[in-house]
Each structure stands twice: as structure tokens, then as C-alpha cells.
Amino acid sequence: MTSTLLAGVRVVELCEVWAGPMAGSILGDLGADVVKVESFPRNSMTRPLATVQPWPGEGPAFERSPIHHLSNRNKRNVALNLRSEGGAEAFRRLLASADVFFEGYSAGTVAKLGFGWEVAREVNPRLVYLSMPGWGAEGPYEGYVTLGSGLDAAAAHTIVRGYPDHPIEDTQPIYHSDATGALAVVFAVLTALRQREQTGQGAYIDMSQIEVLNWHLPALVADWAVNQRLPERLGNADPLIVPHGCYLAAGGEAGDEAWVFIAAEDDHQWGALARAAGHPEWGERGHPWATIPGRLRCREDIDAALAQFARTDTAEEIAARVQAAGAIAAPVTVPWSLLANPQHEARGWLQYVDHRYIGMQVFPGFLWNVIPDGPSWDRPTGLVGEHNAEVLGELGYSESEQADLYAAGAVGDRYGP
């Protein structure tokens, strides 16, 4: 790997979907040798055998799944059948060679496969072992299965998302717990590795993803604990700031994403916004909208007036005019606008990655830049079992022994018939 911050650290990842795989990618960004172990012959959830919207290109659909590519860079891929004798032995050797192992299945799953903490510690006393079930490794929810949608709902994050006139379940399938879980894994692993430098011993980390997420929502917990008050779904509004919302701009009809966000936090900003809108009288003394209490009372009327103003120009021009006057505004970002964002371009954040089956694609960049040893995208998302021979060879398997593993169904390099 180009980055050397974590050079010499081998990480074994046994995770699916997003939070765990993203943590592995971040560790790989920083130079760790991340070996992703995928299940075989069962395919991962993000490697469907047939998908409605795979990236165009050659090769099987399970190699062209966008969500799988987004969270699996900078890794070597092996596909093992851990329920087979040969696959279990290969995995045991892999753990013996590792510094870090983390798994993201429901509590007890990996232990039933024969690789719980007690077993792993016997194999490798210096191993940092992290379990990240949704509800933690112990307790009455042991064995419960969940994904980000369940965690966000259980933590009450879902109830504060979306619009007040929409049903609670009408939210975008983007979950806060996927991000908090990934970063918590990285922090915990690096802390445990630091401790190992001092003690020479490995460690077991029981990380409950719901407990991690709860610490990102302290206001919700505090409001209920103190006031027994449930949060309201506000959409784009703010209970203490008027205006604070998104307005349809010229050049688009409702639903086509041509929107602009506008806000004014105080009387000074409101006066600036009023001038930008061509109605300086809105901010003059005596006008019912000139004060914060007045604007809070007249939220609907102000929103209607600004909706008319926003339709007079494009989102970009409205935002520029309001910003120049001294208030707050920005075009609403849509996915494709990231490609033309001048800030991202200037910082070289977007990464252009070539892949055998999907060709050249643009991906989001790294979480941070480190000087002088910044992260780098050295490996595109691996194919199923792409590095079987390389990793098994490092573990002491000859070519003939590897052939025997394939023949026995202990390892593989494709899913389906």
C-alpha cells in the first residue's frame, strides 16, 4: 500500500453490507493489509446474483453492485467456506497471522462457527478481536439480527427524520448508524493496538452499534429524560429560526431537485435577505416580520413570500444574491452536482478508479488527508476470491493443496452455478 501509517498491520475483516466493510476500507486507506473474508458458497448481501441496477459492464452482476464497490476498497479478497474443515483451517491460519480481526454478525454467530474470542486468543494471544453486533455481544438480545435501518429506528433517529406530513417510515435508506459504526471500529482498533504496544497482549472489544449511535443523539435522550417530550419531525424547518427551508427555484418543477436553501438567524441577516429579495420594507421597524418573534408567528406567510422570490432565478443565482447581501443560502446539493463542486475539485477529493468489470468510475474520497503520508486508493474493490492464491500461499498452502481446497468446496472465486 502507498500509505505507510499502518504498514505491517494485518487486519482480517469478516463483515457484510456497510459499517464493518467501511471500517476495513478506512484501515486499508491508511496502509493496513486488510484481508476481507467473504462467505462461500453463500453470497454476501451486497453481492446479489441478479440485481436490478448493476453498473454496466462485463462480468457477473455480483461483481458490479454499486453498494459493494462503495465500501470495499483497499482490501485483498478471499472467499472461504468456514463450515468446511478446509475453510476453517485456512481461516485459523489467517487469524494466527493477523494483528486485528473484526466481525459484524449477530452475537454468537462467529462463536458457533468455532472462532469466538476464547478460541481466537488461543490461536493468537496478540490478536485484537472486535465484535460489532447491532445490540452487543451479550444480553437478552443475543442472536438478534439487525441492519442500519433497525438501529436507526431503535435509537429514535428515524422518528426525527423526514417531513411532518409524511409517515415515519418514509425516509431515505441512508442510515446514520452505518457511519457511526464504521468510525467507532477504527477508533477502537487503533486504541487497542496502542495498548498492545504497552502490554504485548491482545484484547477483546465488545462494540454495540446501537450504543455507539445513542451517543450521537444526546438531545433526544435528554429531552425525554427531563421533559418526557417526544421530538417533532421538522423537515427543513427549525423551531427557532424563520426562515429556514428549501424553496423551488426557477428552471425546474417540483421534484426535479432545482431547489435553494435560505435562512436568516437574526434581524441583521433578515434585513439582508429582505434587500436581496427586493423587499427592504420586510426588515424595517414596524413591519410584522422585522423581529424574531414576529417571524416565528408568520412562518407560513414568510415561506410563501420566499417561495415567490426563489422562482425568479436559478438556485445558484438566488444563493449568490442572498450570500452577497449577508444572509444564508446555498443550492440544494444533488448527487451529480458533487462532480462539479469546485471545493472538491480543488482538494482532489473525488477518486477516479478503474475496475476490471465496471471500467472507470468516480468514487467519494477519503475522510482525511494526512501530511506527509496521506491515504491512497491502491486497490479497487476485489473480485470474489481474487486473492485466494496470494493469501493462501502466504499461509503456507502449496498449489496442489489449494487445488484440493477448491475441489472440496472450501474456497471459491464465484457465486451461483
Secondary structure, DSSP 8 states (H G I E B T S, - for coil): ----TTTT-EEEEE--SSHHHHHHHHHHHTT-EEEEEEESSS--TTS-SS-SS--SSSS-GGGS-HHHHHT--S-EEEEE-TTSHHHHHHHHHHHHT-SEEEE-SSTTHHHHTT--HHHHHHH-TT-EEEE--TT-SSSTTTT----HHHHHHHTTTGGGSS-TTS-TT---S--HHHHHHHHHHHHHHHHHHHHHHHHS--EEEE--HHHHHHTT-HHHHHHHHHH-------TT-BTTBSSEEEEE-TT--TTSS-EEEEE--SHHHHHHHHHHTT-GGGGSTT-TTSSHHHHHHTHHHHHHHHHHHHTTS-HHHHHHHHHHHTSEEEE---GGGGGG-HHHHHHT-SEEEEETTTEEEEE---S---SSS-----S----TTTTHHHHHHHTT--HHHHHHHHHTTSB-S----
